[in-house]
Amino acid sequence: LLLANIYRFAYHERAAVDIGWEATVPLDRARRLGDKLDRFHVAEELCHGRLFMEMFRTFQLDGLTWAPVDPATRRAYRVMTRLPGPVLAQPAFISELLGFVFYSFVDSLLDDCLIDEPEARGRLRELLHDIMADEVSHIGLRRCLIGPLGIALTPRLVGPVCGWFFGEMLGNMPQGRRRLDNATMAAEALAFDYGAVPAGVLARSWVPAPWRAGAQG
Protein backbone atom coordinates (compact mmCIF):
# COMPACT_ATOMS: atom_id res chain seq x y z
CA LEU A 1 0.00 0.00 0.00
CA LEU A 2 2.87 2.37 0.81
CA LEU A 3 4.50 1.86 -2.58
CA ALA A 4 1.14 2.01 -4.36
CA ASN A 5 0.42 5.41 -2.81
CA ILE A 6 3.88 6.65 -3.76
CA TYR A 7 3.34 5.43 -7.33
CA ARG A 8 -0.02 7.18 -7.66
CA PHE A 9 1.42 10.41 -6.32
CA ALA A 10 4.53 10.20 -8.51
CA TYR A 11 2.42 9.35 -11.58
CA HIS A 12 0.40 12.55 -11.28
CA GLU A 13 3.40 14.70 -10.44
CA ARG A 14 5.19 13.36 -13.51
CA ALA A 15 2.16 13.98 -15.75
CA ALA A 16 1.76 17.57 -14.53
CA VAL A 17 5.48 18.32 -14.75
CA ASP A 18 5.87 16.87 -18.26
CA ILE A 19 3.08 19.15 -19.47
CA GLY A 20 4.42 22.04 -17.41
CA TRP A 21 7.81 21.66 -19.10
CA GLU A 22 6.13 22.19 -22.47
CA ALA A 23 4.53 25.39 -21.16
CA THR A 24 7.67 27.03 -19.75
CA VAL A 25 10.04 29.17 -21.78
CA PRO A 26 13.38 27.49 -22.68
CA LEU A 27 16.32 29.17 -20.96
CA ASP A 28 17.92 30.31 -24.22
CA ARG A 29 14.75 32.30 -24.97
CA ALA A 30 13.86 33.37 -21.43
CA ARG A 31 14.33 37.08 -20.77
CA ARG A 32 12.29 37.57 -17.61
CA LEU A 33 13.61 36.36 -14.27
CA GLY A 34 10.23 34.75 -13.58
CA ASP A 35 10.45 32.67 -16.75
CA LYS A 36 13.94 31.48 -15.81
CA LEU A 37 12.82 30.55 -12.29
CA ASP A 38 9.84 28.65 -13.68
CA ARG A 39 12.11 26.66 -16.00
CA PHE A 40 14.53 25.77 -13.19
CA HIS A 41 11.62 24.90 -10.90
CA VAL A 42 10.09 22.48 -13.41
CA ALA A 43 13.53 20.99 -14.14
CA GLU A 44 13.91 20.15 -10.45
CA GLU A 45 10.47 18.54 -10.45
CA LEU A 46 11.40 16.49 -13.52
CA CYS A 47 14.35 15.05 -11.59
CA HIS A 48 11.90 13.69 -9.02
CA GLY A 49 10.81 11.08 -11.56
CA ARG A 50 14.28 9.56 -11.47
CA LEU A 51 14.26 9.58 -7.67
CA PHE A 52 10.86 7.87 -7.56
CA MET A 53 12.08 5.19 -9.95
CA GLU A 54 15.10 4.64 -7.72
CA MET A 55 12.70 4.07 -4.81
CA PHE A 56 10.94 1.33 -6.75
CA ARG A 57 14.24 -0.24 -7.81
CA THR A 58 15.16 -0.41 -4.12
CA PHE A 59 12.33 -2.95 -3.85
CA GLN A 60 13.42 -4.79 -7.00
CA LEU A 61 10.65 -3.27 -9.11
CA ASP A 62 13.06 -2.62 -11.95
CA GLY A 63 10.49 -3.34 -14.65
CA LEU A 64 7.98 -0.78 -13.40
CA THR A 65 6.79 1.71 -16.03
CA TRP A 66 4.51 4.74 -15.92
CA ALA A 67 0.96 4.14 -17.07
CA PRO A 68 -0.21 6.37 -19.97
CA VAL A 69 -1.90 9.58 -18.88
CA ASP A 70 -5.57 9.54 -19.79
CA PRO A 71 -6.79 12.33 -22.14
CA ALA A 72 -9.01 14.02 -19.52
CA THR A 73 -6.16 14.30 -17.01
CA ARG A 74 -3.81 15.55 -19.71
CA ARG A 75 -6.31 18.25 -20.76
CA ALA A 76 -6.81 19.35 -17.16
CA TYR A 77 -3.09 19.71 -16.54
CA ARG A 78 -2.59 21.44 -19.88
CA VAL A 79 -5.18 24.07 -18.95
CA MET A 80 -3.70 24.60 -15.48
CA THR A 81 -0.10 24.95 -16.64
CA ARG A 82 -1.12 27.63 -19.13
CA LEU A 83 -2.92 29.86 -16.64
CA PRO A 84 -1.45 33.35 -16.18
CA GLY A 85 1.27 33.46 -13.52
CA PRO A 86 -0.72 35.48 -10.94
CA VAL A 87 -3.69 33.07 -11.28
CA LEU A 88 -1.53 29.95 -11.08
CA ALA A 89 0.59 31.15 -8.15
CA GLN A 90 -1.99 30.53 -5.42
CA PRO A 91 -2.95 26.91 -6.23
CA ALA A 92 0.72 26.18 -7.01
CA PHE A 93 1.72 27.38 -3.53
CA ILE A 94 -0.94 25.21 -1.90
CA SER A 95 0.03 22.18 -4.01
CA GLU A 96 3.66 22.56 -2.85
CA LEU A 97 2.48 22.61 0.76
CA LEU A 98 0.33 19.52 0.23
CA GLY A 99 3.16 17.73 -1.55
CA PHE A 100 5.40 18.31 1.42
CA VAL A 101 2.64 17.07 3.75
CA PHE A 102 2.35 13.87 1.71
CA TYR A 103 6.11 13.24 1.74
CA SER A 104 6.23 13.91 5.49
CA PHE A 105 3.39 11.42 5.97
CA VAL A 106 5.30 8.77 4.00
CA ASP A 107 8.44 9.54 6.01
CA SER A 108 6.52 8.98 9.25
CA LEU A 109 5.47 5.49 8.10
CA LEU A 110 8.89 4.17 7.11
CA ASP A 111 10.07 3.01 10.54
CA ASP A 112 6.94 0.89 11.08
CA CYS A 113 6.45 -0.33 7.51
CA LEU A 114 10.10 -1.29 6.99
CA ILE A 115 11.05 -2.30 10.51
CA ASP A 116 12.76 -5.47 9.25
CA GLU A 117 14.43 -3.78 6.26
CA PRO A 118 16.85 -1.17 7.66
CA GLU A 119 18.86 -0.80 4.44
CA ALA A 120 15.79 -0.34 2.26
CA ARG A 121 14.31 2.04 4.83
CA GLY A 122 17.47 4.14 4.88
CA ARG A 123 17.67 4.31 1.10
CA LEU A 124 13.99 5.20 0.72
CA ARG A 125 14.31 7.96 3.33
CA GLU A 126 17.42 9.32 1.64
CA LEU A 127 15.61 9.59 -1.70
CA LEU A 128 12.48 10.98 -0.07
CA HIS A 129 14.47 13.68 1.70
CA ASP A 130 16.08 14.69 -1.60
CA ILE A 131 12.59 15.40 -2.93
CA MET A 132 11.47 17.10 0.30
CA ALA A 133 14.45 19.47 0.13
CA ASP A 134 13.23 20.68 -3.27
CA GLU A 135 9.67 21.02 -1.98
CA VAL A 136 10.76 23.23 0.92
CA SER A 137 12.61 25.50 -1.52
CA HIS A 138 9.55 25.63 -3.79
CA ILE A 139 7.29 26.53 -0.86
CA GLY A 140 9.57 29.48 -0.08
CA LEU A 141 9.62 30.62 -3.70
CA ARG A 142 5.85 30.35 -4.12
CA ARG A 143 5.31 32.10 -0.79
CA CYS A 144 7.30 35.08 -2.05
CA LEU A 145 5.26 35.25 -5.26
CA ILE A 146 1.70 35.22 -3.92
CA GLY A 147 2.02 38.28 -1.68
CA PRO A 148 -0.08 39.31 1.35
CA LEU A 149 -3.43 38.79 -0.41
CA GLY A 150 -2.47 35.26 -1.40
CA ILE A 151 -1.45 34.44 2.15
CA ALA A 152 -4.76 35.80 3.44
CA LEU A 153 -6.68 33.63 0.95
CA THR A 154 -4.73 30.43 1.62
CA PRO A 155 -6.79 29.23 4.64
CA ARG A 156 -9.99 29.50 2.57
CA LEU A 157 -8.59 27.75 -0.49
CA VAL A 158 -6.48 24.99 1.04
CA GLY A 159 -9.50 22.79 1.84
CA PRO A 160 -10.96 22.69 -1.71
CA VAL A 161 -7.52 22.34 -3.30
CA CYS A 162 -6.69 19.55 -0.84
CA GLY A 163 -9.86 17.65 -1.79
CA TRP A 164 -8.99 17.82 -5.49
CA PHE A 165 -5.28 17.20 -4.92
CA PHE A 166 -5.56 13.96 -2.96
CA GLY A 167 -8.64 12.87 -4.88
CA GLU A 168 -6.62 13.00 -8.11
CA MET A 169 -3.45 11.58 -6.58
CA LEU A 170 -4.99 8.59 -4.82
CA GLY A 171 -7.98 8.00 -7.10
CA ASN A 172 -9.81 4.79 -6.26
CA MET A 173 -7.52 3.71 -3.40
CA PRO A 174 -9.84 3.93 -0.36
CA GLN A 175 -7.18 2.69 2.08
CA GLY A 176 -4.90 5.56 1.18
CA ARG A 177 -7.67 8.12 1.27
CA ARG A 178 -8.74 7.02 4.75
CA ARG A 179 -5.23 7.66 6.04
CA LEU A 180 -4.84 10.89 4.06
CA ASP A 181 -8.16 12.52 4.95
CA ASN A 182 -8.69 16.06 3.72
CA ALA A 183 -9.14 17.73 7.09
CA THR A 184 -5.89 16.36 8.49
CA MET A 185 -3.87 17.12 5.38
CA ALA A 186 -5.27 20.65 5.09
CA ALA A 187 -4.55 21.36 8.75
CA GLU A 188 -0.98 20.13 8.41
CA ALA A 189 -0.45 22.24 5.30
CA LEU A 190 -1.64 25.36 7.10
CA ALA A 191 0.58 24.51 10.08
CA PHE A 192 3.75 24.30 7.95
CA ASP A 193 6.72 25.50 9.98
CA TYR A 194 10.32 25.65 8.83
CA GLY A 195 11.38 24.81 12.38
CA ALA A 196 9.64 21.42 12.09
CA VAL A 197 11.39 20.41 8.86
CA PRO A 198 14.03 17.67 9.41
CA ALA A 199 17.43 19.32 9.82
CA GLY A 200 19.03 17.32 7.00
CA VAL A 201 16.28 18.41 4.61
CA LEU A 202 16.44 22.05 5.67
CA ALA A 203 20.21 22.18 5.24
CA ARG A 204 19.80 21.43 1.52
CA SER A 205 16.87 23.79 0.95
CA TRP A 206 16.50 27.47 0.16
CA VAL A 207 14.64 29.46 2.79
CA PRO A 208 13.60 33.10 2.16
CA ALA A 209 15.49 35.57 4.35
CA PRO A 210 12.48 36.63 6.53
CA TRP A 211 12.00 33.03 7.72
CA ARG A 212 15.62 31.93 8.17
CA ALA A 213 15.68 32.72 11.88
CA GLY A 214 12.59 30.56 12.46
CA ALA A 215 14.10 27.75 10.41
CA GLN A 216 17.27 27.81 12.48
CA GLY A 217 15.33 27.96 15.73
Salt bridges, closest charged atoms under 4 A:
GLU13 OE2 - HIS48 ND1 2.97
ASP18 OD2 - ARG14 NH2 3.90
GLU22 OE1 - ARG78 NH1 3.27
ASP35 OD1 - ARG32 NH1 2.89
GLU44 OE1 - HIS138 NE2 2.57
GLU45 OE2 - HIS41 NE2 3.47
GLU45 OE1 - HIS48 ND1 3.20
GLU45 OE2 - HIS138 ND1 2.98
GLU54 OE1 - ARG57 NH2 3.15
GLU54 OE2 - ARG123 NH2 3.63
GLU96 OE2 - HIS41 NE2 2.91
GLU96 OE1 - HIS138 ND1 3.79
ASP107 OD1 - ARG125 NE 2.59
ASP107 OD2 - HIS129 NE2 2.97
ASP111 OD1 - ARG121 NE 3.54
ASP111 OD1 - ARG125 NH1 3.17
GLU126 OE1 - ARG123 NH1 2.92
ASP130 OD1 - ARG204 NH1 2.32
ASP134 OD2 - HIS48 NE2 2.85
GLU135 OE2 - HIS138 ND1 3.90
